[in-house]
Amino acid sequence: MFTIVDFYGKQSNYSCGYCKQPTSCQSHGMWAHTMTCQDYQDLIDRGWRRSGCYCYKPEMNTTCCPSYTIKCDAMNFRLNKSHKKIIKRVNKFLKDGIKGKDEDTAKGSDGGSHGTADDGGCGGDLEMGDVARNPRKELDLNEVRVLKAKEDEGSEPPQDVVDGLCLAKDPTVGSSSNLSTRSSTGGGSGQPPKKAKLLRIERKREKLIQKGLNAEEIEQKMKEAKGKNVEKSLEDFLDEEPKDGEQAAHRLKVKLVPSHEGATDLVYALYCSYQMKIHNDPASKLKMDRYKRFLVKSPLKFTTGSNSPNCGFGSFHQQYWLDDRLIAVAVIDVLPSCVSSVYFFYDPEYRFLSLGTYASLRELAFTRKLHQHTPSIANYYMGFYIHSCPKMRYKSNLYPSYLLCPEVYSWHPLDARVRQKLDQSKYCRLNEDPKAVDANAIQPEDIEEVLILHGSSYRRYSLYMKMVGLKHPDENTRTYAKLVGKVCSARMLLYEG
């Protein structure tokens, strides 16, 4: 299976959803007809982001609001007092149904902001005209399902055929012998993992066994440890919600469904309510087709296998059901190294619960749960951090978080030092080593290795140039290869009609 993209080049002087200037945004974009989860993982690690099937990379040194990719180390995440208060508030509401004295105006750190800006503004998709909303060229994927390289191509990356598609082997995702690919038609489910508390007890017991203690000594040590204060984890706090069989005013269930199942009238009505009441969008701006283009359609191919989590890799909706009422939806991508938050919307009637922050904590816990089966999933990506936009700084509340250097693509702790640099200049190179370079940078000779899709066959760019009579690489292909990097440019298919 290949990724197939149509590179649009630079998109200039369009409106900014953060600072609201009408002609200040600069970015590069491409339409993804189909994309592997590994390729998208590699792209977001180079500063790319998707809005539906449109992928964009801000031109950091020229755009009005530089957008730094941000991730939280989920395995080492630490709750702060505000997080604990919000979880307790939700659990209390579930138990007794009482909002509490001051909860009607409580906004936490979100007020809807958990899903407001990664996608080009407060609750809307990228305002880039028709370019970002529809493919520039129509591509019938059924006609290119069996992709053939020209015989004179020479050596190609190792490939297998799965369901009639060429699948480039990637050791980080798994061999094709245990992978299946299809559109996001289902997530699959496995046995629920053990509670975090039980896992800690088991790990403690295993360590004592490794030390050579006998059964009696182990039990004594376990009794002694039981009386000591142990810091409660994120899972411990979330697990304090009412259990089945316990008396409670409400029950909250989070249901994971493939993103394509999110185009129901019920979900769309919730989305419209959120957009109009939280972001003041006019009703005329809200259309089912636009909603589906933004949050339902995804280029990511659903993939399962022994190296994937039980739900598989792909795009999903986490639906929050309060009793029999849908009150919130989180749109996420499950990728080989992370859970990536795309958007979040909720019923404004439940704003007092600070659902934006609560959902981000649930997504962190979900990331940690997936890590138990798939250790490569260890981070929670929150989209873009815009330091020059104060309302976007809430993302730094998840600790520890890291920002991506826009020049070297290395990760750096979002600490006081980095904040000071961004206070001084909204755009800056975060990597302070002057000798550090982009390890995945494209070299002049690498341009010839770019894969081109022409008709129903692909070939290296060197052969494509001979076919069309080009003496030198064109600027569009050079720019594309530079922005996606050496690895992706030699693995993804650039569509040339």
HELIX and SHEET records of a PDB file:
HELIX    1   1 CYS A   37  ILE A   44  1                                   8    
HELIX    2   2 ALA A   74  ASN A   76  5                                   3    
HELIX    3   3 LYS A   81  ASP A   96  1                                  16    
HELIX    4   4 GLU A  103  THR A  105  5                                   3    
HELIX    5   5 SER A  113  GLY A  115  5                                   3    
HELIX    6   6 GLY A  129  ALA A  132  5                                   4    
HELIX    7   7 LEU A  141  VAL A  144  5                                   4    
HELIX    8   8 GLU A  151  GLU A  153  5                                   3    
HELIX    9   9 SER A  176  ASN A  178  5                                   3    
HELIX   10  10 ALA A  196  GLN A  210  1                                  15    
HELIX   11  11 ALA A  215  LYS A  226  1                                  12    
HELIX   12  12 LEU A  234  LEU A  238  1                                   5    
HELIX   13  13 SER A  259  GLY A  262  5                                   4    
HELIX   14  14 ASP A  265  ILE A  278  1                                  14    
HELIX   15  15 ALA A  283  LYS A  285  5                                   3    
HELIX   16  16 MET A  288  TYR A  291  1                                   4    
HELIX   17  17 LYS A  292  VAL A  296  3                                   5    
HELIX   18  18 PRO A  348  LEU A  353  5                                   6    
HELIX   19  19 LEU A  355  HIS A  373  1                                  19    
HELIX   20  20 PRO A  390  ASN A  397  5                                   8    
HELIX   21  21 ALA A  416  GLN A  424  1                                   9    
HELIX   22  22 PRO A  444  GLU A  449  5                                   6    
HELIX   23  23 TYR A  461  VAL A  468  1                                   8    
HELIX   24  24 GLU A  475  SER A  489  1                                  15    
SHEET    1   A 8 ARG A  49  SER A  51  0                                        
SHEET    2   A 8 TYR A  54  PRO A  58 -1                                        
SHEET    3   A 8 CYS A  25  THR A  34 -1                                        
SHEET    4   A 8 ILE A   4  TYR A  14 -1                                        
SHEET    5   A 8 LEU A 493  TYR A 495  1                                        
SHEET    6   A 8 LEU A 451  HIS A 454  1                                        
SHEET    7   A 8 SER A 457  ARG A 460 -1                                        
SHEET    8   A 8 LYS A 148  ALA A 149  1                                        
SHEET    1   B 8 LEU A 252  PRO A 258  0                                        
SHEET    2   B 8 GLY A 314  LEU A 322 -1                                        
SHEET    3   B 8 ARG A 325  LEU A 335 -1                                        
SHEET    4   B 8 CYS A 338  TYR A 346 -1                                        
SHEET    5   B 8 ASN A 379  TYR A 385  1                                        
SHEET    6   B 8 TYR A  68  ASP A  73 -1                                        
SHEET    7   B 8 SER A 401  LEU A 404 -1                                        
SHEET    8   B 8 TRP A 411  PRO A 413 -1                                        
SHEET    1   C 2 GLN A 159  VAL A 162  0                                        
SHEET    2   C 2 LEU A 165  ALA A 168 -1                                        
SHEET    1   D 2 LEU A 179  ARG A 182  0                                        
SHEET    2   D 2 PHE A 302  GLY A 305 -1                                        
END                                                                             
